[in-house]
Amino acid sequence: LAGVLSDPTVRGRGLGKAVVATCLALVDDGTFPCSFFQTGVPEFYRKLGAREVPMTIVNSLAVREDICPFWDKFAMVYPADFAWPQGQIDTLGPGW
């Protein structure tokens, strides 16, 4: 997913939540152990059961490794109780 948006005339109907919940269901059903993602709206995802993971994220292949490759401010993991490791994450490429 990228840029989960809805037309202003239909906002408030839960369409964004339904789209994201459908994707997160792939974690709930065991297809994937977790979902790690970036967002600018962490409160939306907290309500769905995710949590922020405060860590350093780098791209060691970039010219400037000290610049986070994510374009959004918050890194999150779903489900919130997933045992996410401590430390630095190297994306080995541009943000995704």
MDTraj code that builds the backbone (N, CA, C; nanometers):
import mdtraj as md
import numpy as np

residues = "LEU ALA GLY VAL LEU SER ASP PRO THR VAL ARG GLY ARG GLY LEU GLY LYS ALA VAL VAL ALA THR CYS LEU ALA LEU VAL ASP ASP GLY THR PHE PRO CYS SER PHE PHE GLN THR GLY VAL PRO GLU PHE TYR ARG LYS LEU GLY ALA ARG GLU VAL PRO MET THR ILE VAL ASN SER LEU ALA VAL ARG GLU ASP ILE CYS PRO PHE TRP ASP LYS PHE ALA MET VAL TYR PRO ALA ASP PHE ALA TRP PRO GLN GLY GLN ILE ASP THR LEU GLY PRO GLY TRP".split()
xyz = np.array([
    [0.0836, -0.1186, 0.0000],
    [0.0000, 0.0000, 0.0000],
    [0.0878, 0.1245, 0.0000],
    [0.0389, 0.2272, -0.0627],
    [0.1073, 0.3569, -0.0580],
    [0.0008, 0.4640, -0.0761],
    [-0.0046, 0.5576, 0.0152],
    [-0.0997, 0.6670, 0.0028],
    [-0.2442, 0.6209, 0.0055],
    [-0.2857, 0.5604, 0.1143],
    [-0.4253, 0.5179, 0.1265],
    [-0.5102, 0.6443, 0.1410],
    [-0.5855, 0.6742, 0.0395],
    [-0.6640, 0.7976, 0.0338],
    [-0.8062, 0.7680, -0.0104],
    [-0.8959, 0.8601, 0.0223],
    [-1.0322, 0.8497, -0.0283],
    [-1.0802, 0.9879, -0.0704],
    [-1.1735, 0.9885, -0.1596],
    [-1.2322, 1.1133, -0.2067],
    [-1.2990, 1.1826, -0.0885],
    [-1.2834, 1.3143, -0.0772],
    [-1.3441, 1.3866, 0.0355],
    [-1.4947, 1.3661, 0.0498],
    [-1.5617, 1.3364, -0.0588],
    [-1.7075, 1.3209, -0.0513],
    [-1.7508, 1.1893, 0.0124],
    [-1.6570, 1.0950, 0.0272],
    [-1.6921, 0.9663, 0.0876],
    [-1.6125, 0.9368, 0.2148],
    [-1.5391, 1.0346, 0.2638],
    [-1.4608, 1.0136, 0.3855],
    [-1.5527, 0.9907, 0.5050],
    [-1.5006, 0.9151, 0.5991],
    [-1.5781, 0.8867, 0.7195],
    [-1.6627, 0.7616, 0.7095],
    [-1.6574, 0.6932, 0.5987],
    [-1.7354, 0.5711, 0.5793],
    [-1.6559, 0.4445, 0.6115],
    [-1.5287, 0.4609, 0.6482],
    [-1.4473, 0.3449, 0.6823],
    [-1.3843, 0.2749, 0.5639],
    [-1.3807, 0.3410, 0.4478],
    [-1.3248, 0.2766, 0.3287],
    [-1.1745, 0.2542, 0.3418],
    [-1.1014, 0.3539, 0.3920],
    [-0.9569, 0.3391, 0.4126],
    [-0.9272, 0.2288, 0.5115],
    [-1.0021, 0.2266, 0.6192],
    [-0.9856, 0.1220, 0.7205],
    [-1.0106, -0.0149, 0.6598],
    [-1.1121, -0.0277, 0.5760],
    [-1.1444, -0.1569, 0.5139],
    [-1.0319, -0.2041, 0.4217],
    [-0.9736, -0.1125, 0.3458],
    [-0.8643, -0.1487, 0.2554],
    [-0.7440, -0.1967, 0.3350],
    [-0.7049, -0.1201, 0.4379],
    [-0.5884, -0.1560, 0.5184],
    [-0.6142, -0.2853, 0.5956],
    [-0.7323, -0.3004, 0.6529],
    [-0.7648, -0.4212, 0.7286],
    [-0.7589, -0.5452, 0.6393],
    [-0.7982, -0.5322, 0.5143],
    [-0.7906, -0.6442, 0.4203],
    [-0.6453, -0.6863, 0.3994],
    [-0.5568, -0.5885, 0.3887],
    [-0.4138, -0.6203, 0.3725],
    [-0.3558, -0.6793, 0.5007],
    [-0.3913, -0.6222, 0.6150],
    [-0.3396, -0.6731, 0.7421],
    [-0.3937, -0.8123, 0.7748],
    [-0.5037, -0.8494, 0.7132],
    [-0.5591, -0.9835, 0.7337],
    [-0.4611, -1.0915, 0.6880],
    [-0.3703, -1.0560, 0.5968],
    [-0.2679, -1.1516, 0.5521],
    [-0.1684, -1.1812, 0.6641],
    [-0.1580, -1.0927, 0.7602],
    [-0.0784, -1.1197, 0.8804],
    [-0.1626, -1.2017, 0.9773],
    [-0.2861, -1.1592, 0.9952],
    [-0.3755, -1.2280, 1.0891],
    [-0.3961, -1.3754, 1.0544],
    [-0.4003, -1.4062, 0.9247],
    [-0.4243, -1.5455, 0.8855],
    [-0.2956, -1.6289, 0.8767],
    [-0.1811, -1.5673, 0.9082],
    [-0.0552, -1.6393, 0.9097],
    [0.0216, -1.6407, 0.7788],
    [-0.0306, -1.5763, 0.6749],
    [0.0416, -1.5703, 0.5479],
    [0.1773, -1.5030, 0.5665],
    [0.1793, -1.3955, 0.6448],
    [0.3021, -1.3243, 0.6794],
    [0.3096, -1.3115, 0.8308],
    [0.4313, -1.3146, 0.8880],
    [0.4431, -1.3053, 1.0340],
    [0.4144, -1.1653, 1.0874],
    [0.4423, -1.0622, 1.0054],
    [0.4175, -0.9248, 1.0485],
    [0.4194, -0.8343, 0.9265],
    [0.3863, -0.7092, 0.9505],
    [0.3961, -0.6063, 0.8475],
    [0.4769, -0.4918, 0.9048],
    [0.5823, -0.4513, 0.8353],
    [0.6671, -0.3388, 0.8742],
    [0.6493, -0.2317, 0.7685],
    [0.6162, -0.1109, 0.8092],
    [0.5834, -0.0075, 0.7119],
    [0.6112, 0.1318, 0.7671],
    [0.6058, 0.2282, 0.6780],
    [0.6223, 0.3678, 0.7144],
    [0.4898, 0.4411, 0.6945],
    [0.4696, 0.5457, 0.7735],
    [0.3463, 0.6234, 0.7617],
    [0.3650, 0.7638, 0.8186],
    [0.2805, 0.8522, 0.7769],
    [0.2745, 0.9860, 0.8337],
    [0.1580, 1.0006, 0.9297],
    [0.0755, 0.8964, 0.9389],
    [-0.0437, 0.9004, 1.0255],
    [-0.0449, 0.7803, 1.1199],
    [0.0442, 0.7771, 1.2168],
    [0.0536, 0.6595, 1.3045],
    [-0.0719, 0.6323, 1.3853],
    [-0.1472, 0.7359, 1.4189],
    [-0.2675, 0.7148, 1.5002],
    [-0.3711, 0.6284, 1.4278],
    [-0.3793, 0.6413, 1.2958],
    [-0.4708, 0.5591, 1.2165],
    [-0.4342, 0.4112, 1.2327],
    [-0.3056, 0.3803, 1.2223],
    [-0.2598, 0.2426, 1.2299],
    [-0.2582, 0.1886, 1.3728],
    [-0.2387, 0.2760, 1.4702],
    [-0.2487, 0.2314, 1.6108],
    [-0.3888, 0.1788, 1.6388],
    [-0.4886, 0.2464, 1.5848],
    [-0.6280, 0.2030, 1.6046],
    [-0.6532, 0.0654, 1.5429],
    [-0.5729, 0.0291, 1.4438],
    [-0.5882, -0.1007, 1.3777],
    [-0.5008, -0.2091, 1.4413],
    [-0.4216, -0.1716, 1.5422],
    [-0.3429, -0.2714, 1.6131],
    [-0.1942, -0.2708, 1.5844],
    [-0.1423, -0.1638, 1.5260],
    [0.0009, -0.1525, 1.4997],
    [0.0662, -0.0663, 1.6077],
    [0.2002, -0.0660, 1.6094],
    [0.2727, 0.0213, 1.7012],
    [0.3961, 0.0767, 1.6317],
    [0.4406, 0.1905, 1.6805],
    [0.5602, 0.2532, 1.6272],
    [0.6835, 0.1771, 1.6750],
    [0.7826, 0.1668, 1.5889],
    [0.9100, 0.1053, 1.6256],
    [1.0190, 0.2126, 1.6114],
    [1.0601, 0.2686, 1.7250],
    [1.1630, 0.3735, 1.7193],
    [1.3001, 0.3114, 1.6950],
    [1.3540, 0.3332, 1.5785],
    [1.4843, 0.2764, 1.5454],
    [1.5479, 0.3579, 1.4345],
    [1.6747, 0.3384, 1.4153],
    [1.7454, 0.4030, 1.3062],
    [1.7297, 0.3180, 1.1809],
    [1.6889, 0.3830, 1.0722],
    [1.6716, 0.3137, 0.9453],
    [1.7660, 0.3804, 0.8459],
    [1.8516, 0.3004, 0.7837],
    [1.9517, 0.3526, 0.6919],
    [1.9483, 0.2772, 0.5602],
    [2.0128, 0.3349, 0.4616],
    [2.0380, 0.2695, 0.3337],
    [2.1885, 0.2747, 0.3137],
    [2.2565, 0.1667, 0.3452],
    [2.4024, 0.1655, 0.3363],
    [2.4538, 0.1754, 0.1928],
    [2.3660, 0.1611, 0.0956],
    [2.4065, 0.1725, -0.0447],
    [2.3934, 0.3148, -0.0975],
    [2.3390, 0.4054, -0.0171],
    [2.3196, 0.5443, -0.0589],
    [2.4494, 0.6234, -0.0464],
    [2.4557, 0.7344, -0.1163],
    [2.5712, 0.8229, -0.1070],
    [2.5847, 0.8746, 0.0363],
    [2.4713, 0.9104, 0.0969],
    [2.4705, 0.9570, 0.2365],
    [2.3915, 0.8579, 0.3190],
    [2.4619, 0.7696, 0.3858],
    [2.3998, 0.6652, 0.4663],
    [2.3242, 0.7213, 0.5864],
    [2.3564, 0.8429, 0.6290],
    [2.2949, 0.9005, 0.7483],
    [2.1544, 0.9548, 0.7245],
    [2.1069, 0.9545, 0.6013],
    [1.9728, 1.0040, 0.5699],
    [1.8770, 0.8851, 0.5627],
    [1.7702, 0.8910, 0.6408],
    [1.6720, 0.7828, 0.6427],
    [1.6100, 0.7663, 0.5036],
    [1.6042, 0.6430, 0.4522],
    [1.5472, 0.6204, 0.3196],
    [1.3938, 0.6257, 0.3162],
    [1.3319, 0.6286, 0.4326],
    [1.1851, 0.6387, 0.4352],
    [1.1439, 0.7838, 0.4125],
    [1.0361, 0.8055, 0.3409],
    [0.9875, 0.9411, 0.3188],
    [0.8889, 0.9829, 0.4269],
    [0.8293, 0.8881, 0.4980],
    [0.7393, 0.9216, 0.6080],
    [0.8145, 0.9157, 0.7404],
    [0.7617, 0.9857, 0.8383],
    [0.8315, 1.0029, 0.9661],
    [0.8281, 0.8800, 1.0562],
    [0.7240, 0.7996, 1.0493],
    [0.7040, 0.6916, 1.1457],
    [0.7214, 0.5542, 1.0822],
    [0.7963, 0.4675, 1.1509],
    [0.8078, 0.3268, 1.1130],
    [0.7208, 0.2489, 1.2108],
    [0.6428, 0.1547, 1.1589],
    [0.5483, 0.0814, 1.2427],
    [0.5518, -0.0665, 1.2102],
    [0.5055, -0.1446, 1.3071],
    [0.4940, -0.2885, 1.2876],
    [0.3536, -0.3321, 1.3296],
    [0.3014, -0.4293, 1.2578],
    [0.1723, -0.4911, 1.2894],
    [0.1957, -0.6414, 1.2935],
    [0.1436, -0.7064, 1.3944],
    [0.0653, -0.6586, 1.5083],
    [0.1555, -0.5931, 1.6136],
    [0.0921, -0.5164, 1.6988],
    [0.1653, -0.4397, 1.8003],
    [0.2470, -0.5281, 1.8929],
    [0.2036, -0.6492, 1.9171],
    [0.2767, -0.7371, 2.0095],
    [0.3845, -0.8208, 1.9406],
    [0.4106, -0.7951, 1.8114],
    [0.5158, -0.8689, 1.7418],
    [0.6508, -0.8353, 1.8044],
    [0.7338, -0.9344, 1.8261],
    [0.8645, -0.9171, 1.8906],
    [0.9644, -0.8582, 1.7911],
    [0.9546, -0.7297, 1.7682],
    [1.0409, -0.6618, 1.6726],
    [1.1790, -0.6410, 1.7343],
    [1.2867, -0.6685, 1.6604],
    [1.4218, -0.6561, 1.7179],
    [1.4633, -0.5107, 1.7410],
    [1.5569, -0.4918, 1.8304],
    [1.6146, -0.3605, 1.8570],
    [1.7268, -0.3348, 1.7573],
    [1.7660, -0.2094, 1.7456],
    [1.8826, -0.1770, 1.6643],
    [1.8477, -0.1126, 1.5327],
    [1.9458, -0.1096, 1.4475],
    [1.9370, -0.0422, 1.3183],
    [1.8842, -0.1365, 1.2104],
    [1.8093, -0.0788, 1.1157],
    [1.7624, -0.1543, 0.9996],
    [1.8281, -0.0932, 0.8770],
    [1.8832, -0.1765, 0.7928],
    [1.9425, -0.1319, 0.6669],
    [1.8534, -0.1810, 0.5544],
    [1.7915, -0.0892, 0.4807],
    [1.7008, -0.1255, 0.3732],
    [1.7745, -0.1718, 0.2469],
    [1.9069, -0.1485, 0.2445],
    [1.9893, -0.1890, 0.1304],
    [1.9331, -0.1358, -0.0023],
    [1.8734, -0.0191, 0.0041],
    [1.8180, 0.0447, -0.1152],
    [1.7246, 0.1571, -0.0737],
    [1.6638, 0.2228, -0.1703],
    [1.5722, 0.3335, -0.1409],
    [1.4528, 0.2883, -0.0564],
    [1.3876, 0.3847, 0.0063],
    [1.2670, 0.3544, 0.0849],
    [1.1612, 0.2887, -0.0001],
    [1.0755, 0.2104, 0.0605],
    [0.9720, 0.1364, -0.0097],
    [0.8424, 0.1520, 0.0646],
])
top = md.Topology()
chain = top.add_chain()
for i, resn in enumerate(residues, 1):
    res = top.add_residue(resn, chain, resSeq=i)
    for name in ("N", "CA", "C"):
        top.add_atom(name, md.element.get_by_symbol(name[0]), res)
traj = md.Trajectory(xyz[None], top)
